[in-house]
Amino acid sequence: MAKPLALDFDPIARADELWARRWGSVPSMAAITSIMRAHQILLSRVDAVLKPYGLTFARYEALVLLTFSRTGELSLSKIGERLMVHPTSVTNTVDRLERAGLVARRPNPLDGRGVLATITGRGREVVEEATRELMAMEFGLEEYGPDQCRQVFELLRPLRVAAGDFTEPGEGAAEGRA
């Protein structure tokens, strides 16, 4: 886990004050800086739990996604689409999970060129154990209650919609749902 900064002031609040003096008040600068710092903190907390399993958060997400699928397997392209990552990242993630014995690859019978990633029995065990630990530490968000977590989710939702991650119900066709 990352070493605490232990400063006697809030560096983001200080930057916000200095920014306002130089360029005028821009609350979005303090917000993005806070989000980026929160990302660092949360990733460090989650990685500390996942490291003993030989997982990163990206690999953990791929395993969880495979457990959510009806058959325990998905095409690499579907994994990339659902995790919203580049195909190269999916290949790298699946390569590492395969080397660890947590997934296996097989040709996709519906697509001669495609490959399916299949979660193994060991992969299912690891994802269950890691999930129990992550849930016990509230995925690093112990400082927040359920209502606050829902608020964070709702506050960030418009950003994800604007980025084209998905359309709100009633705004577009419900194509491609899992």
C-alpha positions in Angstrom: 0.0 0.0 0.0 1.2 3.6 -0.7 2.9 5.5 2.1 0.6 8.1 3.6 1.6 11.7 2.7 1.0 12.9 6.3 1.0 16.6 5.2 -0.3 19.2 7.6 -2.4 20.7 4.9 -4.6 19.6 2.0 -2.4 19.9 -1.1 -5.3 19.9 -3.5 -7.1 22.6 -1.5 -3.9 24.6 -1.6 -3.5 24.1 -5.4 -7.2 25.2 -5.8 -6.5 28.4 -3.8 -3.3 29.2 -5.8 -5.1 28.3 -9.1 -7.9 30.7 -8.2 -5.4 33.5 -7.5 -3.6 33.0 -10.8 -6.3 32.0 -13.3 -9.6 32.4 -11.4 -11.7 29.8 -9.7 -12.0 26.5 -11.6 -13.7 23.9 -9.4 -13.3 21.3 -12.0 -9.5 21.4 -11.5 -9.8 20.6 -7.8 -12.4 17.9 -8.7 -10.2 16.1 -11.3 -7.2 16.3 -9.1 -9.2 14.8 -6.2 -10.5 12.0 -8.5 -7.0 11.2 -9.7 -5.6 11.1 -6.2 -8.6 8.9 -5.1 -7.8 6.6 -8.0 -4.2 6.2 -6.8 -5.3 5.5 -3.2 -8.0 3.0 -4.2 -5.8 1.2 -6.7 -3.1 0.8 -4.0 -5.6 -0.6 -1.5 -7.2 -3.0 -4.0 -3.8 -4.1 -5.4 -2.6 -4.9 -1.9 -5.5 -7.4 -1.5 -5.1 -8.8 -5.0 -1.3 -9.1 -5.2 -1.1 -12.4 -3.1 -3.4 -14.0 -5.7 -1.1 -12.8 -8.5 -3.8 -10.5 -9.8 -4.1 -6.9 -10.8 -7.5 -5.2 -10.8 -7.7 -5.6 -14.6 -7.1 -9.4 -14.2 -9.6 -9.6 -11.4 -12.2 -7.8 -13.5 -11.7 -10.3 -16.3 -12.1 -13.2 -14.0 -15.3 -11.7 -12.5 -16.6 -11.1 -16.0 -16.0 -14.7 -16.9 -17.9 -15.9 -13.8 -20.8 -13.7 -14.8 -21.1 -15.3 -18.2 -23.5 -18.2 -18.6 -20.9 -20.7 -19.8 -17.8 -19.3 -18.0 -16.3 -18.2 -21.3 -16.3 -15.2 -23.5 -14.5 -14.1 -26.7 -11.6 -11.8 -26.2 -13.4 -9.1 -28.2 -16.4 -9.4 -25.8 -14.2 -9.2 -22.8 -12.6 -6.0 -24.2 -16.0 -4.5 -25.0 -17.4 -5.2 -21.5 -14.3 -4.1 -19.7 -14.0 -1.1 -22.0 -10.3 -1.7 -22.8 -8.2 -2.0 -25.9 -7.8 -5.4 -27.5 -4.1 -5.4 -26.8 -4.8 -5.0 -23.1 -7.3 -8.0 -23.2 -4.7 -10.2 -24.9 -2.1 -9.3 -22.3 -4.6 -9.8 -19.4 -5.7 -13.2 -20.7 -2.1 -14.2 -21.4 -1.2 -13.6 -17.8 -4.3 -15.3 -16.5 -3.6 -18.3 -18.7 0.0 -18.6 -17.5 -1.3 -18.5 -13.9 -3.7 -21.4 -14.7 -6.8 -19.2 -14.0 -8.1 -19.3 -17.6 -7.7 -21.4 -20.7 -8.1 -20.5 -24.3 -9.9 -22.4 -27.0 -10.9 -21.6 -30.5 -14.3 -20.0 -30.9 -16.5 -22.5 -32.7 -18.7 -19.7 -34.0 -15.8 -17.7 -35.4 -12.9 -19.5 -37.0 -10.5 -16.7 -36.2 -11.7 -15.9 -32.7 -10.6 -17.2 -29.4 -12.6 -17.9 -26.2 -11.2 -17.4 -22.7 -12.6 -19.9 -20.3 -12.3 -19.6 -16.5 -10.7 -22.7 -14.9 -11.7 -24.3 -11.6 -8.7 -22.7 -10.0 -9.7 -19.3 -11.5 -13.2 -19.7 -9.9 -11.6 -20.4 -6.5 -9.2 -17.4 -6.7 -12.0 -15.0 -7.8 -14.2 -16.2 -4.9 -11.4 -15.8 -2.3 -10.3 -12.4 -3.7 -13.9 -11.2 -3.8 -14.5 -12.1 -0.2 -11.4 -10.1 0.8 -12.3 -7.1 -1.4 -15.9 -7.0 0.0 -14.6 -7.2 3.5 -12.6 -4.0 2.9 -15.4 -2.4 1.0 -13.2 -2.3 -2.2 -11.1 0.3 -0.4 -14.0 2.6 0.3 -14.4 1.9 4.0 -14.7 5.6 4.8 -18.0 5.8 2.9 -21.4 4.3 3.6 -23.7 2.6 1.0 -25.6 5.8 0.3 -22.4 7.8 -0.3 -21.1 5.1 -2.6 -24.4 5.2 -4.6 -24.0 9.0 -4.8 -20.5 8.7 -6.1 -21.7 6.2 -8.7 -24.6 8.6 -9.7 -22.3 11.7 -9.8 -19.9 9.9 -12.2 -22.6 8.4 -14.4 -23.2 11.5 -16.7 -19.4 11.5 -17.4 -19.6 7.9 -18.6 -22.7 8.5 -20.7 -21.1 11.6 -22.3 -18.0 9.4 -23.1 -20.3 7.0 -25.0 -19.9 4.1 -22.6 -23.6 3.5 -22.8 -26.9 5.2 -23.3 -29.4 6.0 -20.6 -32.6 3.9 -20.7 -35.0 5.4 -23.2 -32.2 7.3 -25.1 -31.2 4.5 -27.5 -31.7 0.9 -28.5 -30.9 -1.8 -25.9 -28.4 -3.6 -28.1 -25.5 -5.7 -27.0 -26.6 -6.3 -23.4 -25.1 -9.2 -21.6 
